[in-house]
Amino acid sequence: MQRECCSPSSSIVCRLFSCFVERIQFSAKYLNLARGYGKRAKLSLRLSQLDNQRAFTLLEVMVAVSIIAIALVALFGSQSRSLSHATEAHFNIIAPMLASGKLAEIKSGKVAPNDDEGDFGDDFPGYSWKVETEDANFDSPEALAHLEKMLQKIELTVLWGKTNFSYSLTYYGHWQE
């Protein structure tokens, strides 16, 4: 098939050059079309692979979400236990200090050793105390027979708000009345 640029009336050099360029363009045009078909074929192949990958990716996402959910439940459970342990540790530090202070007030005579209860004021909100006194009873009272006055047992309990935390301190002593 001969093109018009390659007509016999043109000069030889012009004809050769024009035909060469035209054939390159012609080849390039068909090459691009062939590449396009290849792209379409590759694209359809990729889409079919993508369908399989989507299902596999969905499965991976479901597994990953399950693992994350299990990890978060464990993490939040651990955080909750950590918070409750910190709260208990706070109480176990403050309550003995408050009980010792209240017992010191009783021993100094500042507060009478009677059954009583109250709170620790604005310095320690939520903390309350309760004192119960009674005569001390022992299994072998002969060992304490030489005492002039009977010993009293003081049970001092420190409570914290509406929690189940309580700290009890027992003291045996006698007081002037």
Secondary structure, DSSP 8 states (H G I E B T S, - for coil): ---GGG-TTS-HHHHHHHHHHHHHHHHHHHHHHHHHHHHHHHHHHHHHHHHHHHHHHHHHHHHHHHHHHHHHHHHHHHHHHHHHHHHHHHHHHHHHHHHHHHHHHHHHTSS--SSEEEE-GGGSTTEEEEEEEEE---S-GGGGTT-SS--EEEEEEEEETTSS-EEEEEEEE----
